[in-house]
Amino acid sequence: MSFTTPSDPVFGDDNINGDLIISVGDLIHGNVAGHTNEQHQYTVEGLLGCGSFAQVILAAPLCKGASVAVKVIKAVPECAQQSRIEIAMMAKLQKVYGSGNRGIVAMLGQFTFKSHLCIVFERLGSSLLDVLASGGYRGLSLRSCATLAAEILDAIQAMAKVGIIHCDLKPENILLKGNSVEDGIKVVDFGSACIETNQHFQTYFQSRFYRAPEVIMAADYTRAVDMWSFGCIIAELALGKPVFSGGSEFDHLHQIDTLVGPFPPQMLARSRKMMDYYEISGTPSHGSTFTLKEYEAFSKEKGVKHKAWKGAPQRWPGVVRRLRDVTTVLVQKSNEPSDEAEVFAEFLIGCLTIDPATRFDAGTALKHNFILYGSSTEESNGLAVPAAAAVVAAVAAGVGGVGEGSGGGGGGGGIADEEATALASPSIFQSLSLLLQSPPRVGYHKMRSSPILDGDGDDRESPLEQQPPDDDIFPIEI
């Protein structure tokens, strides 16, 4: 089975998107970096994921050993350069913490095959987005959320201690180590990462649903952007859906303004996009007033219609009007104790503080009562955890686990025979392979930096509408 459809234009070994054409059973190989007499040699077992910068395949080493996830980078200079950054970030982390420690995926090597840079990673399980999907997006219990939060925070703290900002934390980039949430998680996809003390200002990074306010406003950023993304992830794990899901950056600003509150004037004054999104009255000497533009005025100004997308404030009418109102949602939909829900709300408010200077850092968050007491109990009332474990085991039986993409998990059982048979059937896997094909090539300077599945996650609930050129970074393609 090939990973490209017969109608795809072919250029030598690649398709029109710059992806290497690979089929199940193919042999991929290349010299170990720095050792011309040693080679990486793998047999292709399946496709795990495909994004704008690479495809990820499941591969078995010719010598004995566990299957791995190989990220095969597109034969495009921009993609190769981005991947070299990922390799450098992984090498820096592994030099300090060792390979695969502190909740960070293990990089096992790199090689070049038919002019494509290939990065070898350990094979992991399903993403947290898959976990939510398997439970019908009902969310996890607060205790499960606290356990996951503690592990993600440990990874963020490890990155921060060596000066690395991940820049693309989202549920798709946090994968299970095994078959269930209880097995723990690892953070993947460091293609967007940067060194905090040596950053070059980027206009576009982070998937929109998890994009920090200072990034949206084009202000200088720090490691605090990862903590904003973390807060969005934990809120989504509890609620089942993204807490902010704007159809454009402008809409996203309105949702943040509604749920969290207005932006601090001193932060807006440092923002490069202040004039794009805000009306300004008064003078600096007598105090300026910043007012977020209305949809009608902004649409007229940009020449593109912007209308409010159905985001978090509209999901539970009359309930969620501010971020603290998530307590009411959790009590009503999940029967969470009101006192535990209140502690969770306080935790979220600390992580989703607009001003990065006062936002929780990883160390502060780890000391919060939500983490200290929520993750210490052995009882698990997760709504989605049992279903997630079953789906992971079923997909592992037929399709194989997931490296840095979305799909199945790694080994195990525990699902009804008929469900396992359905998920493991070749027709299902073939459909999955076709679904994950790369989108048509677009201008790479407009793309997000994330090399894995970066066209799916952040826009999965956004309207299919045209965005102005400077409003977002990736066209929605299906």
VMD Tcl script that draws the C-alpha trace (Angstrom):
set ca {
  {0.00 0.00 0.00}
  {1.39 3.38 -1.00}
  {0.98 6.53 1.04}
  {0.08 8.56 -2.03}
  {-2.92 8.15 -4.28}
  {-2.36 7.10 -7.92}
  {-3.53 10.50 -9.17}
  {-0.86 12.40 -7.25}
  {1.74 14.03 -9.53}
  {5.12 12.41 -9.04}
  {8.53 14.09 -9.23}
  {11.19 11.42 -9.04}
  {10.82 9.79 -5.63}
  {8.51 12.53 -4.31}
  {4.95 13.72 -4.82}
  {3.96 17.31 -5.58}
  {4.07 18.21 -1.89}
  {7.69 17.18 -1.50}
  {6.78 14.03 0.45}
  {8.74 10.86 -0.21}
  {6.49 8.23 -1.79}
  {6.61 5.28 0.60}
  {4.77 1.96 0.65}
  {4.32 -0.66 3.34}
  {7.21 -3.11 3.13}
  {9.69 -0.58 1.74}
  {13.18 -0.45 3.20}
  {14.47 2.92 4.36}
  {18.04 3.33 5.47}
  {20.88 5.77 5.89}
  {24.20 6.26 7.61}
  {24.27 6.94 11.34}
  {25.34 10.55 11.86}
  {29.10 10.63 12.27}
  {29.51 6.90 11.55}
  {29.70 6.14 7.84}
  {30.09 2.42 8.46}
  {26.90 2.12 10.54}
  {23.40 2.35 9.14}
  {19.84 2.84 10.26}
  {17.77 0.18 8.48}
  {13.99 -0.09 8.85}
  {11.05 -1.77 7.15}
  {7.99 0.44 6.71}
  {4.97 -0.92 8.60}
  {2.43 1.90 8.24}
  {1.65 5.60 8.22}
  {1.21 7.30 11.58}
  {0.60 10.88 10.58}
  {1.19 13.53 7.96}
  {1.57 17.28 8.21}
  {2.89 20.31 6.41}
  {6.54 19.58 7.02}
  {6.79 15.79 7.28}
  {5.10 12.43 7.32}
  {5.59 10.03 10.20}
  {5.81 6.32 9.56}
  {5.80 3.27 11.77}
  {8.97 1.30 11.05}
  {10.54 -1.92 12.30}
  {14.34 -2.19 12.55}
  {15.90 -4.94 10.45}
  {17.86 -5.99 13.49}
  {15.93 -7.02 16.58}
  {14.23 -4.24 18.47}
  {10.99 -2.39 19.03}
  {9.21 -0.51 16.25}
  {9.93 3.19 16.03}
  {8.35 6.34 14.62}
  {10.39 7.85 11.78}
  {9.66 11.43 10.79}
  {10.45 11.75 7.08}
  {10.91 15.44 6.31}
  {9.70 16.94 3.03}
  {12.35 17.64 0.42}
  {11.87 21.39 0.84}
  {14.64 23.62 2.25}
  {12.36 25.36 4.75}
  {11.19 22.00 6.11}
  {14.71 20.64 6.42}
  {15.86 23.75 8.27}
  {12.93 23.54 10.68}
  {13.77 19.91 11.37}
  {17.40 20.72 12.10}
  {16.11 23.06 14.78}
  {14.08 20.19 16.23}
  {17.15 17.95 16.27}
  {19.17 20.66 18.03}
  {16.46 21.16 20.67}
  {16.15 17.44 21.30}
  {19.94 17.05 21.55}
  {20.08 19.89 24.08}
  {17.38 18.33 26.24}
  {18.86 14.84 26.05}
  {22.33 16.11 26.96}
  {20.91 17.43 30.23}
  {18.22 14.88 31.11}
  {19.10 11.79 29.09}
  {17.01 10.20 26.36}
  {13.26 9.95 26.96}
  {13.24 11.42 30.48}
  {11.22 14.21 32.13}
  {8.15 13.54 29.99}
  {9.93 14.31 26.71}
  {9.97 11.96 23.71}
  {13.23 10.13 23.05}
  {15.07 10.94 19.83}
  {16.90 7.79 18.78}
  {18.85 9.03 15.78}
  {18.81 10.69 12.37}
  {19.81 9.83 8.83}
  {19.21 10.89 5.23}
  {17.31 8.73 2.75}
  {16.80 9.78 -0.90}
  {17.55 13.41 0.03}
  {14.99 13.37 2.87}
  {16.13 14.03 6.43}
  {14.72 11.32 8.69}
  {14.47 11.61 12.48}
  {13.90 8.46 14.54}
  {11.78 8.67 17.69}
  {10.52 6.13 20.17}
  {7.09 4.76 19.42}
  {4.39 6.15 21.70}
  {0.64 5.80 22.11}
  {-2.38 7.93 21.30}
  {-2.51 11.69 21.71}
  {-4.60 13.38 24.38}
  {-6.91 14.54 21.60}
  {-7.52 10.89 20.73}
  {-8.26 10.22 24.40}
  {-10.91 12.95 24.40}
  {-12.37 11.74 21.11}
  {-12.65 8.17 22.36}
  {-14.81 9.40 25.21}
  {-17.10 11.48 23.01}
  {-15.42 14.73 24.08}
  {-17.06 14.51 27.50}
  {-13.77 15.21 29.25}
  {-11.79 13.53 32.00}
  {-12.29 13.64 35.74}
  {-10.49 16.38 37.63}
  {-8.29 13.77 39.30}
  {-7.16 12.42 35.95}
  {-6.59 15.98 34.77}
  {-4.46 16.71 37.82}
  {-2.30 13.65 37.22}
  {-1.75 14.57 33.58}
  {-1.18 18.22 34.49}
  {1.60 17.30 36.92}
  {3.43 15.30 34.22}
  {3.05 18.00 31.56}
  {4.25 20.64 34.03}
  {7.31 18.53 34.80}
  {8.16 18.51 31.09}
  {7.58 22.28 30.81}
  {9.77 22.88 33.84}
  {12.51 20.69 32.37}
  {12.41 22.67 29.13}
  {12.41 25.99 30.98}
  {15.47 25.04 33.02}
  {17.53 24.68 29.84}
  {15.98 27.77 28.27}
  {13.75 26.04 25.70}
  {10.25 27.22 24.79}
  {8.22 24.50 23.08}
  {5.96 26.99 21.23}
  {3.38 24.43 20.07}
  {1.92 22.64 23.08}
  {-1.50 21.17 22.30}
  {-3.32 17.86 22.94}
  {-2.05 16.43 19.64}
  {1.54 16.94 20.78}
  {1.15 15.13 24.10}
  {1.13 11.36 23.66}
  {0.49 8.46 25.98}
  {3.48 6.28 26.87}
  {1.32 3.17 26.65}
  {-2.30 2.13 26.44}
  {-3.95 4.41 28.99}
  {-3.70 7.72 30.79}
  {-2.34 5.92 33.84}
  {0.79 4.96 31.85}
  {1.86 8.59 31.68}
  {2.58 10.99 28.83}
  {5.39 12.48 26.80}
  {5.63 15.78 24.95}
  {6.58 15.56 21.26}
  {7.19 17.82 18.25}
  {9.94 20.33 19.00}
  {10.03 21.71 15.46}
  {8.65 25.06 16.60}
  {10.82 25.32 19.71}
  {13.24 28.15 20.35}
  {15.86 29.19 22.87}
  {14.38 31.79 25.18}
  {17.53 33.92 25.53}
  {18.24 33.86 21.80}
  {14.81 34.06 20.24}
  {14.10 35.63 16.90}
  {10.69 37.28 16.99}
  {8.11 35.15 15.20}
  {4.78 36.55 14.10}
  {3.14 33.16 13.82}
  {3.55 30.16 16.07}
  {1.42 28.09 18.41}
  {-1.80 26.52 17.20}
  {-4.55 29.08 17.45}
  {-6.71 27.43 20.11}
  {-3.62 27.36 22.36}
  {-2.01 30.63 21.24}
  {-1.00 33.00 24.03}
  {-2.39 36.56 24.10}
  {1.07 38.09 23.70}
  {1.60 36.02 20.55}
  {-1.74 37.09 19.08}
  {-0.87 40.72 19.80}
  {2.71 40.34 18.47}
  {4.31 41.38 21.74}
  {7.65 40.04 22.97}
  {7.24 36.58 24.42}
  {8.87 34.34 27.01}
  {8.49 30.79 28.29}
  {5.13 31.98 29.66}
  {3.57 31.19 26.26}
  {3.92 27.48 27.07}
  {2.04 27.98 30.32}
  {-0.87 29.61 28.49}
  {-1.03 26.65 26.11}
  {-0.86 24.32 29.11}
  {-3.82 26.08 30.74}
  {-5.84 25.71 27.54}
  {-4.97 22.01 27.35}
  {-5.99 21.25 30.94}
  {-9.24 23.18 30.54}
  {-9.99 21.16 27.40}
  {-9.21 17.87 29.14}
  {-11.74 18.72 31.85}
  {-14.44 20.26 29.65}
  {-14.01 18.01 26.64}
  {-13.70 20.87 24.15}
  {-11.35 23.84 23.66}
  {-12.07 26.66 26.06}
  {-11.08 29.16 23.34}
  {-11.94 28.20 19.77}
  {-11.96 31.39 17.75}
  {-12.47 31.14 14.01}
  {-9.83 33.84 13.55}
  {-7.32 35.63 15.74}
  {-9.74 38.55 16.07}
  {-12.53 36.24 17.21}
  {-10.06 34.54 19.52}
  {-9.26 37.89 21.15}
  {-12.96 38.47 21.77}
  {-13.29 35.08 23.45}
  {-10.29 35.74 25.69}
  {-11.64 39.20 26.51}
  {-15.03 37.69 27.39}
  {-13.86 34.76 29.51}
  {-10.69 36.11 31.11}
  {-10.97 39.86 30.97}
  {-9.55 42.89 29.18}
  {-5.88 43.10 28.27}
  {-3.71 45.21 30.58}
  {-3.05 48.62 28.94}
  {0.70 48.31 29.51}
  {0.70 45.04 27.60}
  {-1.27 46.51 24.71}
  {1.12 49.45 24.54}
  {3.97 46.98 23.83}
  {2.02 45.09 21.16}
  {2.78 45.38 17.47}
  {-0.83 44.58 16.50}
  {-2.50 47.02 18.84}
  {-3.75 49.23 15.99}
  {-5.16 46.21 14.15}
  {-7.54 45.10 16.86}
  {-8.14 48.04 19.21}
  {-9.65 51.52 19.12}
  {-7.54 53.99 21.12}
  {-8.79 57.14 22.79}
  {-7.05 59.64 25.04}
  {-3.36 60.45 25.06}
  {-0.37 58.72 26.64}
  {0.22 61.69 28.94}
  {-3.35 61.70 30.26}
  {-3.97 57.97 29.99}
  {-5.04 56.07 26.89}
  {-8.13 53.87 26.71}
  {-8.07 50.70 24.61}
  {-11.34 49.23 23.32}
  {-11.49 45.98 21.34}
  {-13.05 46.65 17.94}
  {-16.51 45.31 17.18}
  {-16.95 42.60 14.56}
  {-18.78 44.85 12.09}
  {-16.17 47.60 12.22}
  {-13.28 45.15 11.96}
  {-14.88 43.35 9.00}
  {-15.42 46.63 7.17}
  {-11.87 47.72 7.86}
  {-10.31 44.47 6.65}
  {-12.69 43.91 3.76}
  {-13.36 40.35 4.94}
  {-16.46 39.40 6.89}
  {-15.74 38.31 10.46}
  {-18.54 36.86 12.52}
  {-18.42 35.43 15.99}
  {-17.75 31.70 15.94}
  {-19.59 29.50 18.39}
  {-16.91 29.22 21.03}
  {-16.84 28.41 24.73}
  {-19.15 31.21 25.94}
  {-21.94 29.88 23.73}
  {-21.53 26.15 24.47}
  {-23.36 26.35 27.77}
  {-25.74 29.35 27.42}
  {-26.26 31.23 30.63}
  {-23.53 29.26 32.38}
  {-20.05 30.15 31.12}
  {-19.67 33.90 31.08}
  {-16.33 34.06 32.83}
  {-13.56 31.52 33.26}
  {-14.56 30.86 36.87}
  {-17.92 29.58 35.62}
  {-16.28 26.32 34.55}
  {-16.99 25.21 38.12}
  {-20.72 25.23 37.36}
  {-20.17 23.24 34.18}
  {-18.08 20.61 35.91}
  {-20.56 20.19 38.74}
  {-23.52 19.95 36.36}
  {-22.10 17.73 33.63}
  {-19.59 15.63 35.53}
  {-20.89 15.61 39.10}
  {-17.54 16.93 40.31}
  {-17.57 18.09 43.95}
  {-18.07 21.85 44.02}
  {-15.04 22.46 46.23}
  {-12.74 20.51 43.87}
  {-14.20 22.34 40.88}
  {-13.51 25.66 42.61}
  {-9.87 24.72 43.23}
  {-9.59 23.76 39.56}
  {-11.03 27.12 38.50}
  {-8.48 28.95 40.64}
  {-5.74 26.87 39.03}
  {-6.97 27.72 35.53}
  {-7.17 31.41 36.33}
  {-3.53 31.34 37.41}
  {-2.45 29.58 34.20}
  {-4.66 31.66 31.91}
  {-3.68 35.08 33.20}
  {-3.37 37.48 30.28}
  {-0.31 39.31 31.57}
  {2.61 36.87 31.17}
  {4.47 38.58 34.01}
  {1.86 37.41 36.55}
  {0.88 34.12 34.89}
  {1.78 30.92 36.77}
  {5.12 29.41 35.88}
  {5.57 25.64 36.02}
  {7.07 25.68 39.52}
  {4.21 27.73 40.96}
  {1.60 25.58 39.24}
  {3.14 22.37 40.61}
  {2.68 23.72 44.15}
  {-1.01 24.52 43.66}
  {-3.56 22.53 45.66}
  {-5.14 21.23 42.45}
  {-1.90 19.41 41.67}
  {-0.82 18.54 45.21}
  {-4.10 16.94 46.22}
  {-5.76 16.16 42.92}
  {-2.95 13.98 41.56}
  {-2.12 12.21 44.82}
  {-5.26 10.11 45.07}
  {-5.39 6.62 43.57}
  {-9.06 6.80 42.69}
  {-9.85 7.68 39.07}
  {-13.30 8.80 38.01}
  {-12.25 9.77 34.48}
  {-15.15 9.84 32.07}
  {-13.00 9.09 29.04}
  {-10.13 7.06 30.45}
  {-11.63 3.54 30.19}
  {-12.87 4.18 26.65}
  {-9.52 5.65 25.68}
  {-7.63 2.61 26.92}
  {-9.88 0.31 24.93}
  {-9.53 2.30 21.72}
  {-5.76 2.54 22.09}
  {-5.48 -1.22 22.57}
  {-7.71 -1.93 19.58}
  {-5.83 0.34 17.22}
  {-2.52 -1.06 18.45}
  {-3.71 -4.54 17.55}
  {-4.42 -3.57 13.97}
  {-2.74 -0.34 12.98}
  {0.17 0.06 15.35}
  {0.99 2.81 17.81}
  {1.53 6.45 17.21}
  {4.84 8.20 17.13}
  {4.36 11.91 16.56}
  {0.92 11.98 15.06}
  {-2.57 10.92 15.85}
  {-3.99 7.44 15.64}
  {-3.53 4.29 17.66}
  {-1.57 3.27 20.69}
  {1.04 0.74 21.53}
  {-0.04 -2.78 22.41}
  {-2.46 -4.40 24.80}
  {-6.00 -5.66 24.66}
  {-9.22 -5.31 26.58}
  {-11.77 -4.42 23.91}
  {-14.70 -6.35 22.51}
  {-13.65 -8.70 19.69}
  {-15.98 -7.14 17.13}
  {-14.67 -3.65 17.90}
  {-11.07 -4.79 17.65}
  {-11.78 -6.50 14.33}
  {-13.42 -3.39 12.91}
  {-10.59 -1.09 13.92}
  {-7.91 -3.51 12.75}
  {-9.37 -4.15 9.30}
  {-7.21 -3.16 6.29}
  {-10.01 -1.00 4.87}
  {-10.03 1.15 8.00}
  {-6.26 1.59 7.85}
  {-6.36 2.43 4.16}
  {-9.01 5.09 4.80}
  {-6.89 6.51 7.61}
  {-3.87 6.68 5.32}
  {-5.80 8.60 2.67}
  {-7.26 10.94 5.27}
  {-3.81 11.85 6.54}
  {-2.34 12.84 3.17}
  {-0.53 16.18 3.10}
  {-2.56 19.23 2.09}
  {-1.70 21.00 -1.18}
  {1.47 23.02 -1.07}
  {1.00 26.62 0.03}
  {3.43 29.39 0.90}
  {5.62 27.99 3.66}
  {6.15 31.40 5.24}
  {2.43 31.42 6.02}
  {2.40 27.99 7.65}
  {2.63 27.17 11.29}
  {5.99 25.84 12.33}
  {4.67 22.56 13.70}
  {5.77 19.73 11.42}
  {3.24 17.14 12.56}
  {-0.49 17.24 11.85}
  {-0.51 20.99 12.12}
  {-3.50 21.54 9.87}
  {-5.98 19.57 11.96}
  {-5.97 20.29 15.65}
  {-6.28 24.01 16.16}
  {-8.92 24.58 13.48}
  {-11.04 21.47 14.01}
  {-14.00 23.55 15.18}
  {-13.37 26.72 13.22}
  {-15.65 27.88 10.41}
  {-14.47 27.21 6.87}
  {-14.23 30.87 5.98}
  {-11.61 32.94 4.23}
  {-9.25 34.73 6.57}
  {-7.34 37.91 5.80}
  {-3.69 37.21 4.95}
  {-2.37 38.49 8.29}
  {-5.02 36.93 10.48}
  {-3.95 33.31 10.66}
  {-1.24 31.07 9.37}
  {-2.71 27.95 7.90}
  {-5.61 27.49 5.48}
  {-8.15 24.89 6.52}
  {-7.93 22.03 4.08}
  {-9.78 18.71 4.22}
}
mol new
graphics top color blue
foreach p $ca { graphics top sphere $p radius 0.5 }
foreach p [lrange $ca 0 end-1] q [lrange $ca 1 end] { graphics top cylinder $p $q radius 0.2 }
display resetview
